Amino acid sequence: MRPFRKLERYDAALNKVLERVDLLDDVIISVEKSLGMVTAEDVLSKIDIPPWDISAVDGYAVKSDDVVLASYDTPVKLKVVGSSMAGKPFRGAVSKGKAVKIATGAVIPKGADTVVMAEYTEEKNGELFVYTQSPPGKNISKRGRVLRTGETVIEKGRFISPVDYGLMLQAGVESVRVRRRPRILIFSIGDELVDSASDLRPGYTVETNRRIIGRILSRYGIVDDLGILPDRVDEIAKAVTADGYDLSISFSGTSVGERDLVRQVVEESGEVVVHGVSQKPGKPLLAGVIGGRLHLGLPGFPVSTLMCFSQFVIPVLYKMLGVRDEWPRYRLRVTLAESVACEPGVRCYVRVKIRDGEAYPLTVAGSDMLTSVSSADGILIVETDVEGYAKGEMIEVIPIDEFLGLR
């Protein structure tokens, strides 16, 4: 067996990796195709929202001076001269002593400066009895109240959500400048790996890493899956040197055994940047640069793979895409139900369940046990310089979906 060159601290290893990551080009696309993309500049509103003064309630548009003395004991009588409905505005103007029936979202007629809620009125034979005062501007949503022309709809460096998409449509935005989606090549390595349990024989394992990670990656970029490669230097070298990709990721073959060939291939084809990180699980992480492209070699055990994906691949993608938000974006503060220990100098990822504000560490949590992630509610990270936490301490837990980049 060959030893790891050096076990890096997590923060030092991540910095070395991120130094080799470049920002992707930007492209202009239609808003209709922008969902999930990252904005490359501030998106500005093309129009005022709302584009007109509109009613916030069902009621009657009137002049506030006409109803200044209105009360239940002395109602004011006005003449109803028409209606303003959504999509069918009143074409005239409201003059003294007049009222226009109006629906929520309808345009405020000229001359009216307030809307009396229907609940405080009574209409009989074209005459309106108003039983309450209504000062200027009441129940009116003013033009530009949400956004003014030229104001920022979405900031640079944001993933475009379905709500953002709708807001851009409201704001008259037809195209948007975004970071192009990265092209990502993935493949697994191992003569012992099969794609289906129906192909299992003694000593073989069903491969899941690239398929789990591939589905998460499809949220961020365009994924090409080469499948399972044999333990052969030439096959691995052909994959890691393939053209046309912004990032390549392999699964397995990164430790120090005789059949762990990724380090050899990366050394011969380019440069090894990191091999071995002082973290648990996930020690055998490898990062290298080949032909100017970053290659990340993730371990073979599924839990190790997920931890490395979370803590290295997601930050790489965020930098490629120019994401403004820090990651993870949020954490939960809970009480630790049982003490947790970690080896000195090692960064530990503890899977926990959360019940009634308390975090319970999962006791059966080997690197090969995917169930320890599927049944976890979150991850407690014990940092390198911390040896553990005592029962009853307040801790921060990253929700599992956030931790795995399932935004």
Secondary structure, DSSP 4 states (H G I P E B T S, - for coil): -PPPS--B-HHHHHHHHHTT--PPPEEEEEGGG-TT-BBSS-EE-SS-BSSS-EESSSEEEE-GGGGTT--SSS-EEEEEEEEEBTTB---SB--TTEEEEE-TTPBPPBT--EEEEGGGEEEETTEEEE-S---TTTTEE-TTSSB-TTSEEE-TT-BPPHHHHHHHHHTT--EEEEEPPPEEEEEEE-TTEESSGGG--TT-EE--HHHHHHHHHTTTSEEEEEEEEPS-HHHHHHHHT-SS-SEEEEES--SSSTT--HHHHHHHHSEEEEE-BSEES-TT-EEEEETTEEEEEE-SSHHHHHHHIIIIIHHHHHHHHT--S-SS---EEEEESS-EE--TT-EEEEEEEEETTEEEE-S---TT-THHHHT-SEEEEE-TT--EE-TT-EEEEEEHHHHTT--
